[in-house]
């Protein structure tokens, strides 16, 4: 038995089950930098740099521990093609790996093992609370798949924020309504900065290589200060719970110019690279809650994102793929506007959210859902083009987390498979939650005509077009009820204005 152990770029865990019991004499560990992965979608330079730097740092750790590592840099081949060559040349009998976070790669590895007639040992990723089997069992008897009920099960199963009888701390399961406040009118004030890390020699080499090899890719490397090692990731976690968690909850949905991070943790990339385990993140937050007597709404809101939503969408991804990637409930076909890649648009909200993303490879959940995602849905953009953009542009985007969030939630492409309504809003919401509208040539309260906000116009157009669907649900009925306050003539004008916008989205 001769085993080849594959470590993927988002599986950088020294305690990985595939690194147990390695025979140092005949087994081999392999890590592959594949240019194909960076170009599968037109990836942000910072995303490419993050993966390469974190991988190279992890490789150094494996070498230090004396593990038999083959590290392949800058391969023009796909990961599967490199594996085929290595397995054939080395006459390996077993391929060992953790399940990839992308359906395409998982299928490619399974097909390769079958083609070469070798044994494939694919471990389930231990960086989750809920296994595939447990999630399928939960789904089996459900008429509706909703986060809230899954989240309650996770809380009870793992004894998190519940009393001895399984009842929720504070008498309720969800404090979301307490965590939706905008910043004060004068702005967010002083926010303790997140832990940022100056590039070391390995990272500097990577940054130079990315600038040279991927010069035509979007985004900037000027602000690259992300954690690329477990030590840095732990430091980032400690900094968040000590200095930023205290006010995270109340303003977690707020947006403001020149405030790219707000009070957010910035831990998603470390979690998704597996530099951190969600269990240690939640443990640290629970410890800080007691130590600093933090507001329960803040603590619950943060834990819900990890123990609830993160686990839920991962379960849905593996349950619904590959159909999820093809879903297009509304049949939208418009092309993604080119300014999604440049930020050069007259809409201040989109300019701010996309501009920030191009600088850092980061935007928080409301900027993704209710600004860039909201507009893409209202603008009737083909879901695949939007999903490819999200996968390319955010440093923490791996398909298992990106696709359900984008297709299923932001775009309603799955038709309510696991969300109860389309998440749409007019410019009034953006004005309430940010200062973006203050510097915009469009006015969020104008529905059509000169100065009309495209977000507002397309919002009302969407409601008019899909009135029957919205009126059928108690969660959205109030939205269409507001149409009764708009005259038939104005509704006609809204639709005429929207037709013009939808025919020339690239000029906005």
C-alpha positions in Angstrom: 0.0 0.0 0.0 1.5 3.3 -1.2 -0.6 6.4 -0.4 -0.7 9.9 -1.9 -2.1 12.4 0.5 -3.6 15.5 -1.1 -3.8 18.8 0.8 -5.9 21.4 -0.9 -5.4 25.2 -0.5 -8.5 25.5 1.7 -7.5 22.6 4.0 -4.6 24.0 5.9 -5.1 22.2 9.2 -2.1 20.5 10.8 -4.5 18.2 12.7 -6.2 17.1 9.5 -7.3 13.4 9.6 -5.3 12.8 6.3 -2.1 13.6 8.1 -2.5 10.9 10.7 -0.5 7.7 10.4 1.6 8.6 7.4 4.3 6.1 6.6 7.4 8.4 6.1 9.2 5.8 4.0 6.6 5.2 1.2 3.7 7.7 1.6 3.8 11.1 0.1 2.0 14.4 0.8 1.2 16.7 -2.2 0.2 20.3 -2.5 -0.5 21.9 -5.9 -0.6 25.5 -7.0 -2.8 25.3 -10.0 -3.1 28.4 -12.3 -6.3 26.8 -13.5 -7.9 27.3 -10.1 -6.9 31.0 -10.1 -8.4 31.4 -13.6 -11.4 29.2 -13.3 -13.1 32.5 -12.5 -11.4 35.8 -13.0 -10.1 35.9 -9.4 -9.2 39.0 -7.4 -5.4 39.3 -7.0 -5.8 39.4 -3.3 -7.7 36.1 -3.3 -5.0 34.4 -5.4 -2.3 35.8 -3.1 -4.0 34.7 0.1 -4.3 31.1 -1.1 -0.7 31.0 -2.3 0.8 32.6 0.7 -1.2 30.5 3.2 -0.3 27.3 1.2 3.4 28.1 1.2 3.4 28.9 4.9 1.6 25.6 5.6 4.1 23.8 3.4 6.9 25.2 5.5 5.2 23.8 8.6 4.9 20.3 7.0 8.5 20.3 6.0 9.6 21.4 9.5 7.6 18.4 10.9 9.5 16.1 8.6 6.5 15.0 6.5 7.3 13.8 2.9 6.0 16.7 0.9 5.9 17.4 -2.8 5.0 21.0 -3.4 4.2 22.0 -7.0 4.3 25.7 -7.8 2.8 27.5 -10.8 1.4 24.4 -12.5 -0.4 25.2 -15.8 -2.4 21.9 -15.2 -5.5 21.4 -13.3 -5.3 19.7 -9.8 -6.8 16.5 -11.3 -4.2 16.5 -14.1 -1.3 16.9 -11.7 -2.7 14.1 -9.5 -3.0 11.8 -12.6 0.7 12.4 -13.4 1.8 11.9 -9.9 -0.2 8.8 -9.2 0.9 7.2 -12.5 4.5 8.0 -12.1 4.7 7.1 -8.5 2.6 4.0 -8.7 0.4 5.0 -5.8 -2.3 2.6 -4.8 -4.3 4.9 -2.5 -5.4 8.6 -2.8 -6.2 10.2 0.5 -7.9 13.6 0.9 -10.5 15.7 2.7 -13.6 16.3 0.8 -13.1 19.4 -1.4 -15.3 22.4 -0.9 -16.2 22.5 -4.6 -18.4 20.0 -6.3 -16.5 20.2 -9.6 -13.2 19.2 -7.9 -14.8 16.5 -5.8 -16.3 14.9 -8.9 -13.0 15.2 -10.8 -11.1 13.4 -8.0 -13.6 10.7 -7.8 -13.6 10.1 -11.5 -9.8 10.1 -11.5 -9.6 7.4 -8.8 -12.1 5.3 -10.8 -10.2 5.8 -14.0 -6.9 4.8 -12.5 -8.5 2.0 -10.4 -7.0 3.1 -7.2 -8.5 3.3 -3.7 -9.9 6.7 -2.8 -10.3 7.6 0.9 -12.2 10.9 1.1 -12.7 12.2 4.6 -15.5 14.5 5.6 -14.2 17.9 6.6 -14.0 18.0 10.4 -14.3 21.8 10.5 -18.1 21.7 10.8 -20.5 20.8 13.6 -23.0 19.0 11.3 -22.0 16.1 9.1 -23.7 15.4 5.7 -25.4 12.4 7.2 -26.9 14.4 10.1 -28.0 17.2 7.8 -29.8 14.7 5.4 -31.5 13.2 8.4 -32.7 16.6 9.5 -34.0 17.4 6.0 -35.8 14.1 5.6 -39.0 14.9 7.3 -39.1 18.7 6.6 -41.7 20.4 4.4 -39.7 23.6 4.6 -36.0 24.0 4.9 -35.4 27.0 7.1 -32.4 28.2 9.0 -34.2 29.0 12.2 -35.3 25.4 13.0 -31.9 24.0 12.0 -30.1 26.6 14.1 -32.2 25.7 17.2 -31.3 22.0 16.7 -27.6 23.0 16.5 -27.9 25.0 19.7 -29.5 22.1 21.6 -27.3 19.4 20.1 -24.1 21.2 21.0 -25.3 22.8 24.2 -24.5 26.4 23.0 -26.4 29.3 24.6 -29.0 27.0 26.2 -29.8 26.1 29.8 -29.8 22.7 31.3 -33.3 22.1 30.0 -32.4 23.0 26.5 -34.1 26.4 26.6 -32.5 29.4 25.0 -30.5 31.9 27.0 -32.4 35.1 27.5 -35.7 33.4 26.8 -35.6 33.6 22.9 -33.6 31.9 20.2 -33.0 34.9 17.9 -32.1 38.5 18.7 -31.8 39.6 15.1 -34.1 42.6 15.6 -31.6 44.1 18.1 -28.8 43.9 15.6 -30.0 46.0 12.7 -29.2 49.6 13.7 -27.4 52.0 11.4 -24.5 54.1 12.5 -25.3 57.5 14.2 -25.9 60.4 11.8 -22.3 61.6 12.4 -20.9 58.3 11.5 -19.4 55.2 13.3 -16.9 57.1 15.4 -13.6 55.4 16.4 -13.6 51.7 15.8 -10.7 49.6 17.1 -8.9 48.3 14.0 -8.8 44.6 13.3 -5.6 42.7 13.5 -3.7 43.2 10.3 -0.4 41.5 9.3 2.5 43.0 7.3 3.6 40.6 4.6 6.7 38.6 5.5 9.2 37.4 3.0 7.0 34.5 1.8 4.1 36.8 1.3 6.2 39.5 -0.4 7.4 36.9 -2.9 3.8 35.8 -3.6 2.6 39.3 -4.0 5.3 40.0 -6.6 4.5 36.8 -8.4 0.8 37.5 -8.5 1.3 41.0 -9.8 3.5 39.6 -12.6 1.5 36.4 -13.5 -2.0 37.8 -13.0 -1.5 41.4 -14.0 -4.8 41.6 -15.9 -6.9 40.2 -13.0 -9.1 42.6 -10.9 -8.3 44.1 -7.6 -5.4 45.6 -5.7 -2.7 44.1 -3.5 -1.8 47.4 -1.9 -3.9 46.5 1.3 -2.9 42.9 1.6 -2.6 42.3 5.3 -4.7 39.1 5.9 -3.7 36.3 8.2 -1.9 33.6 6.3 -0.8 31.3 9.2 -2.6 29.7 12.1 -0.6 31.9 14.6 -1.9 35.0 12.8 -5.4 33.6 12.6 -5.4 33.0 16.4 -4.2 36.5 16.9 -7.0 37.9 14.7 -9.5 35.9 16.7 -8.1 37.2 20.0 -8.1 40.8 18.8 -11.8 40.5 17.7 -13.1 39.1 20.9 -11.1 41.5 23.1 -11.7 44.7 21.2 -14.4 44.5 18.5 -17.0 41.9 19.6 -18.5 44.3 22.2 -20.1 46.5 19.6 -20.3 44.0 16.7 -24.0 43.1 17.0 -25.8 46.4 17.1 -24.1 47.8 14.0 -23.4 44.6 12.0 -25.7 45.7 9.2 -24.5 49.3 9.0 -22.5 50.7 6.1 -20.4 53.8 5.8 -17.9 55.3 3.4 -14.2 54.8 4.2 -15.2 52.2 6.8 -14.5 48.9 5.1 -14.5 46.6 8.1 -16.8 48.2 10.7 -17.0 46.0 13.8 -16.8 42.8 11.8 -14.5 39.9 12.8 -12.7 39.4 9.4 -12.3 35.7 10.4 -14.2 34.2 7.5 -11.0 33.7 5.3 -9.2 32.0 8.2 -12.2 29.8 8.9 -12.6 28.9 5.3 -8.9 28.1 4.8 -9.2 26.0 8.0 -6.6 28.0 9.8 -9.3 28.3 12.5 -11.9 25.8 13.7 -15.4 27.1 14.2 -15.5 25.4 17.6 -12.6 27.5 19.0 -14.1 30.7 17.5 -17.4 30.0 19.3 -15.7 29.0 22.5 -13.7 32.3 22.5 -16.9 34.3 22.0 -18.7 32.5 24.8 -15.7 33.1 27.1 -15.6 36.8 26.2 -19.4 37.0 26.8 -19.0 35.9 30.4 -15.7 37.7 31.0 -16.8 41.1 29.8 -20.5 40.7 30.5 -21.3 41.4 26.8 -24.7 41.9 25.4 -26.4 38.6 24.6 -27.9 39.9 21.4 -24.4 40.6 20.1 -23.1 37.2 21.1 -26.1 35.3 19.8 -26.0 37.2 16.5 -22.4 36.3 15.9 -22.8 32.6 16.9 -25.9 32.4 14.6 -23.7 33.3 11.7 -21.3 30.4 12.4 -23.3 27.7 14.1 -26.4 28.5 12.2 -26.0 29.9 8.7 -22.5 28.7 7.9 -23.5 25.1 8.8 -26.9 25.4 7.1 -25.7 26.6 3.7 -22.9 24.0 3.7 -25.5 21.3 4.2 -27.7 22.8 1.4 -24.7 23.0 -1.0 -23.9 19.3 -0.8 -27.7 18.4 -0.7 -28.6 20.3 -3.9 -25.5 20.2 -6.1 -25.1 20.2 -9.0 -28.7 21.6 -9.6 -28.0 24.6 -7.4 -25.5 25.9 -9.9 -28.1 25.7 -12.7 -31.1 27.2 -10.9 -32.6 30.3 -12.4 -36.1 30.7 -10.8 -36.9 34.0 -12.6 -35.3 33.1 -15.9 -33.0 36.1 -15.7 -30.7 36.5 -18.7 -29.1 40.0 -18.5 -25.3 40.3 -18.7 -23.4 41.4 -15.5 -22.5 45.0 -16.0 -18.8 45.6 -16.7 -18.6 48.1 -13.8 -19.0 45.2 -11.3 -15.3 44.6 -12.1 -14.2 48.2 -11.9 -16.5 50.1 -9.6 -16.9 52.8 -12.2 -20.6 53.5 -11.9 -22.7 56.6 -11.0 -24.5 54.8 -8.3 -22.8 55.7 -5.0 -23.8 52.6 -3.1 -22.5 50.2 -5.8 -19.4 52.4 -6.3 -18.6 52.2 -2.6 -19.3 48.5 -2.1 -17.5 47.4 -5.2 -14.6 49.9 -4.8 -14.0 48.6 -1.3 -14.1 45.0 -2.6 -11.6 45.8 -5.3 -9.2 47.3 -2.7 -9.5 44.5 0.0 -11.3 41.6 -1.5 -13.8 42.0 1.3 -17.3 43.4 2.0 -19.6 42.4 4.8 -22.8 40.5 4.5 -25.2 43.4 4.0 -23.0 45.0 1.3 -23.0 41.6 -0.4 -26.7 40.8 0.1 -28.4 44.1 0.0 -26.2 46.2 -2.2 -24.4 44.2 -4.9 -26.7 41.2 -4.7 -29.9 43.2 -4.4 -29.1 45.2 -7.5 -28.1 42.0 -9.5 -31.5 40.5 -8.7 -33.5 43.6 -9.5 -31.4 44.1 -12.7 -32.4 40.5 -13.8 -28.8 39.4 -14.3 -28.1 35.8 -15.2 -27.4 34.0 -11.8 -24.3 32.2 -13.1 -22.6 35.4 -14.0 -23.3 36.9 -10.6 -22.2 33.7 -8.8 -18.9 33.6 -10.8 -18.3 37.3 -9.8 -18.8 36.5 -6.1 -16.6 33.5 -6.3 -13.9 35.5 -8.0 -13.9 38.8 -6.1 -14.0 37.8 -2.4 -11.0 36.4 -0.6 -13.2 34.1 1.6 -15.3 32.7 -1.3 -15.1 29.0 -1.7 -18.0 27.5 -3.7 -19.6 25.6 -0.8 -20.2 28.9 1.0 -20.4 31.3 -2.0 -22.9 29.6 -4.2 -25.8 29.0 -1.7 -25.4 32.5 -0.4 -25.4 34.1 -3.8 -27.8 31.9 -5.8 -30.0 30.7 -3.0 -30.2 33.9 -0.9 -29.2 37.0 -2.8 -30.7 36.0 -6.1 -33.6 33.7 -5.1 -32.5 31.5 -8.0 -33.5 28.4 -6.1 -37.1 29.7 -5.9 -37.3 29.7 -2.1 -35.8 26.2 -1.6 -34.3 27.4 1.7 -35.2 31.1 1.9 -38.7 32.3 2.6 -38.6 35.4 0.3 -36.5 37.3 -2.2 -34.2 39.8 -0.3 -34.9 43.0 -2.2 -35.0 46.6 -1.1 -35.3 50.1 -2.5 -32.8 52.9 -2.2 -34.6 53.9 1.0 -33.1 50.9 2.8 -29.6 51.8 1.6 -30.1 55.4 2.7 -31.3 54.2 6.2 -28.3 51.8 6.7 -25.5 54.0 5.2 -24.3 57.4 4.1 -23.9 56.2 0.5 -26.8 58.2 -0.8 -25.4 61.5 0.5 -22.8 61.6 -2.3 -25.0 60.1 -5.1 -26.5 61.9 -8.1 -29.5 59.7 -7.8 -32.2 60.3 -5.2 -33.5 57.2 -3.3 -37.0 58.6 -2.9 -37.6 59.2 -6.7 -39.0 56.2 -8.5 -38.8 57.3 -12.1 -37.7 60.2 -14.3 -34.8 62.6 -13.8 -32.7 61.8 -10.7 -34.5 58.5 -10.1 -32.5 56.0 -8.1 -32.0 52.9 -10.2 -32.3 50.7 -7.1 -35.6 52.3 -6.2 -37.0 52.2 -9.7 -36.0 48.5 -10.3 -37.3 47.6 -6.9 -40.8 48.9 -7.7 -40.6 47.4 -11.2 -39.7 44.0 -9.6 -42.7 44.2 -7.3 -45.1 45.1 -10.1 -43.7 42.3 -12.3 -43.9 39.7 -9.6 -47.0 41.0 -7.7 -48.8 37.7 -7.7 -45.8 35.9 -6.1 -45.4 38.5 -3.4 -49.1 38.7 -2.6 -49.2 34.9 -2.1 -46.8 35.0 0.9 -47.6 36.7 4.3 -43.9 37.6 4.5 -44.0 39.7 1.4 -47.6 40.8 1.1 -47.0 44.1 2.8 -44.5 45.0 0.1 -47.0 44.8 -2.7 -49.7 46.4 -0.5 -47.6 49.6 -0.8 -48.2 49.4 -4.6 -51.8 50.5 -3.9 -50.4 53.9 -2.9 -48.9 54.4 -6.3 -51.2 55.5 -9.1 -51.6 53.4 -12.2 -50.1 56.2 -14.2 -47.0 56.2 -12.0 -46.7 52.5 -12.1 -46.7 52.7 -15.9 -43.9 55.3 -15.7 -41.9 53.1 -13.3 -42.1 50.2 -15.8 -41.1 52.5 -18.8 -38.1 53.9 -16.8 -37.1 50.3 -15.8 -37.2 49.1 -19.4 -34.7 51.8 -20.3 -32.4 50.8 -17.4 -32.6 47.1 -18.1 -31.7 47.6 -21.7 -28.5 49.6 -20.8 -27.3 48.5 -17.4 -23.7 49.0 -18.4 -24.1 52.8 -18.6 -25.4 53.3 -15.1 
